[in-house]
Amino acid sequence: MPKPKKLMVINGRRQLVPIDYQTRTETDKAYNQKRNRENKEYVSFYKTTAWRHTREQVLLRDYSTCVRCGLEGNIVDHIVPSEDDWEDRLNVGNLETLCQRCHNLKTRREWIKKNKGRDRAMKIHVVIGYPASGKSTYVARHMTSHDLVYDYDLLTSSLDGSMLNVLNTNDVEANSRTIHKHNIDVNDYVQMIYEMILRKIKSEKTFENVWLIMTKPDDRLTTLLTSYDVDWLMLGTSKEECINRLHKQQRDTTNSYSLMNEVDRLINDLDLKVKLIKQN
């Protein structure tokens, strides 16, 4: 037997819809009534001019498209919930456009984490070092089964398709050259993923370990992750050995020494307590 229908006005037009259909307005009304009882400041914020302008800015940036599924989106959502980081509520970098379905899935996942999730003693390892010093190899040897790894080179090669070459050949040296052959246009996307990861780990303890693999230390980490147990690790491979490895991998060494000196300078300027790791 077909489901009964009702007549509703949607986007200015009368339409017959299933009896249990709810418009976003109805859903928001019930949601906000509950919020208003529990947190008036929270609800009032979403009525301010500042929020309306910020919301429009994000919708324009995302072309009113859900960043998760690619369908039309009209909900501007905080990546790190505003309840967890109220000071960041108008930061467009912490906002994304979602459709109703993806927003519901994200909200449900956040609720489960907050109410039923395990509280992990997550440790963050920032692995820095000269090019070809063995950073990725070190992490591969020490990561556990429930870790998150951000590796700029590997992520870049995944996004520009060059990783497909690696998956289809056993040539180790060719693979290494492929992984480090960067497509400059992909960089913005890799950086965007990196920033999203930082925002997420700032508010969650999902993993046992988080490994951030980079050549130069990022000064933002010294302030963003102050509430976490952060381990700064540097591979102790000498500059000469790194240059030898780069030559063997047929990689460009034109600016290698200046890059290595920049790594040393940043470590000193940031006064980082870096643990020197010797590879076996």
N, C-alpha and C positions, 0 to 999 in steps of 0.2 A: 504494500500500500504506500503510495507516495506521501512524502512528508507534507503536512499542511503549510500554507504560505500566508504571509501577511504583506500589507501594502506599506511601503516606507518611502520617504523622500531622501534620496542619496545623490549628492552633488547637484541638487536643484531639480532632480527628476524623480517622478513617482515610479517605483519599481516593485514588482512582486519578488519577495525573497523568502527563504525558508523560515519557519516560525521561530527557530532558535538563533537566527542571524542577529549579530550585534554590530553596530557601526563602531568605529574607533571612538566617536564622541561618547557613546554609551559606556564603552569600556573605560575610557579615561575618567568619566564622571564617577563611576563606582570606585575606581582606583584612587582618585583624588579625594573622595569623601573619606576613605579609610586613612589616607595620608594626613588629611586635615585634622582628623581626630588625634593622630599620634604625633605629628610634627608640623606645626603651622608654619614655622620658618622655611621648611623645605618646600612646602606647597606655594608659599608666597613668592619665593624666588622665581618660580616658573611663570609668574605673571608679570615680572619686571621687564622694562624696556631693554635693559642690558641683555637679558636672556633671549628675548625675541630677536634682537639684532644679531646676536651670536649664533642663534639657531639658523637664521637665514644665511649667514655667512658659510656655515658648514654645509647646508643643503646645496648652496651654489658651488662650493668646492667639490662636493661629491656628485654633482649633476643629479641630485635627488635619486640616487641609485644606491641600493643596499650594498655595502662594501663586503658583505659576506656571501650573498647568493647572486648578486647582479641584477635582481629584479627591482622594480620601482620601490623606493623607500621614502617615508615621510616622518620617521621618528629619529630625532637626534639624541643619541645616547652617550652617556659617559663611559669610556673604556674602563677607567678605574672609578667605581661608583662614587658619586658626590658625597654620599653618606660616609664613605671611608676617607675621602680627601676633600673636605669642604672648600679649602683654599684654592683648589684647582678647578672649581666648577665652571669658570668662564674661559678656560684655556682651550682654544680650538684644537690644539694638538692632542687633547684628551677626549675629543668628541668624534663620533662617527655616525654616519647615516645608516639606519637599519629599516627593514620592512617589519611588519607586525609579527610575522612568524619567527624571524631570526631574533627579534627583540625578546619574544617570549621564551625562546630557547636559552638565550643568554641570561635572562633574569632567573630562570629555573636553575641553571647551572650555578649561578652565584649564590642562590639560596641554599642549595645542597652543600656547597663548599662551606658556607658560613655556619650552617646548622648541623650538618652531618659529616662534614669532611674531617680528615685526620689533620692534626696540627703537627706538621713536619718541622723539625729543626733544620731548616734549609740553610745550606752553606753556599756562599758565592765565591767562586774562584775566578779571578781575572788573570788570564795567562798572556803575558806580553813577551816580546823578544824580537831579535833581529830576523829579517827574512831568511827562511830556510834553517832556522835554529832548531826546529823540531817541536813546535808548539802543538800542532794537531796530533802528532804521534804520541806526545806525552799524555794528552787528554784521553786519547783512545785507549791507552793502557791503564788509566786510573778511573775512568767513569764507571758508574754503577748502572743497574738496570732501570732506575727511575730518575734519570737526570735530563736536564735541558742543556743543549750545546749550541752556542752561537759562534759560528766560524765564518768570518767574512768571505774568505776565498771559496769555501765549499758552497756557501749560499749563493754567491755570485755565479758560480759555474752551474748551479742548479737552475737559476732563473734565466740564464742566457742560452741554456740548452747544451752547453759544452760537456756537462756531466754525462750526457748520453754517450759521448765518445768513450768516457772512462768505463762505463758499465759494459761496453761491448769490446773491450780490448784488455789484454794482460800486459801490455807494454808499460812498465812502471814509470820509466823516464818520460815517455810521451804523455802519460796521464798527469804527471806532475806539471809539465809545461801547460797542458790544457787547463788544469785547475787554476793556475795563476795567470792565465791570459784574460785580463779583465776587460769587460765591455763597459766603457765609461757611462753609457746611458742607463745601465742597470743599477749604478751606484745609488741613485736616489731611492730606489725601491728597497735596496738592501739596508740603507740607513733608516728608512721608515719602519722596517721590520724590527731593527735594533731598538729604536725609540719606543715602539709598542711593547717590546719585551721588557725594557726597563720600567715602563709604567706598570706593567702587570706584576713583575716580581716585587715592585715597591709595595704592593698591597696584598700579596698572597704568599703562602708558603706551600706551594703545590709539589715541589720536587725535593729529592734528597740533596741534590747538588745542581748548581747552575754554573756552567763553564762559559766564560766570555773570552774568546780567543781573538787577540788583536796585536798588531805590531807596536803601535804607540799607545801609551796609557791615555785614557779619556778622563780629563779633569772633572767632568760632570759626575763621575761615579763617586768621587770623594764626598759629595754632598747628597746625591740622590739615595745612596745606599747606607747612610750613616747608622740606621737602625739594625743593620744586618751584620752578621759575622762574615766579613769580606777578607779573602786571602789573596794577596798580590804575589803572583809567582812569575819568575823570569827564567827562561832557559839560559843556562850558563855557557852556551856554545860561543866560542870566540868569533870575532869578526872575520878573521882569516879563514876559519873553517866554513863559515857561512858563505863567504865569497866562493870558496872551492866548490861547495855544493851547488851554488847558483850556476857556476860555469858548467858543471856536469849535467845540470838540467837544461842547459842552453837558454837560461833566462837572462834578461838584460841586467847588467850590473852598473850601468852608467851612474846612477844616483844612489847606489847602495850604501856607500860610506857616509854620505851626508844624511841619509835616512837613519842609519845606526847612531850617528852622533846626535840626531834629533831625539831619538829614544832616550839616550843617556841624559840629555839636557832636561827633558820633561820629568824624568824620575827625580832629578835633583830639585827642580823648581817646585814640584808638587810635594816634595819631602815624603815620598812614599816609602813605607817600610816593606821593601820587596824581598821575598825569600828566593835566593838563588838556587835553581835546580840543576843538578848535573845529570845528564842523560847517560845511561849505561851503554 
